[in-house]
Amino acid sequence: MSAPVTRPVSTDVEADEVFVVLSGRATVTVAGGPTLELGPGDVAVLAAGDRTTWTVHETFRKVYLLPVA
């Protein structure tokens, strides 16, 4: 495995999110939950309030949907 493009970055998920990975690779660790190894074609769901740590291994592109209030 090659060195990550980025150092791990922690973020809070502000709203429920569903996304599809278009290209690249990343590891997303959800605090108290799963670790997701994501690549092209993968679909993921993050819930509002999740604390996540992202490590991007290759330039990462996704398309995402947020709920309409």
Long-range contacts (C-beta under 8 A, 24 or more apart in sequence): 1-57, 2-57, 4-55, 4-56, 4-57, 5-56, 5-57, 5-58, 5-59, 6-54, 6-55, 6-56, 7-55, 8-53, 8-54, 8-55, 9-53, 9-54, 9-55, 10-51, 10-52, 10-53, 10-54, 11-51, 11-52, 11-53, 11-54, 12-49, 12-50, 12-51, 12-52, 13-46, 13-47, 13-48, 13-49, 13-50, 13-51, 13-52, 14-48, 15-48, 15-66, 15-67, 16-45, 16-46, 16-47, 16-48, 16-66, 16-67, 17-45, 17-46, 17-64, 17-65, 17-66, 18-43, 18-44, 18-45, 18-64, 18-65, 19-43, 19-44, 19-46, 19-62, 19-63, 19-64, 19-65, 20-62, 20-63, 20-64, 21-60, 21-61, 21-62, 22-61, 22-62, 22-63, 23-58, 23-59, 23-60, 23-61, 24-56, 24-57, 24-58, 24-59, 24-60, 24-61, 25-56, 25-57, 25-58, 25-60, 26-54, 26-55, 26-56, 26-57, 26-58, 26-60, 27-54, 27-55, 27-57, 28-52, 28-53, 28-54, 29-53
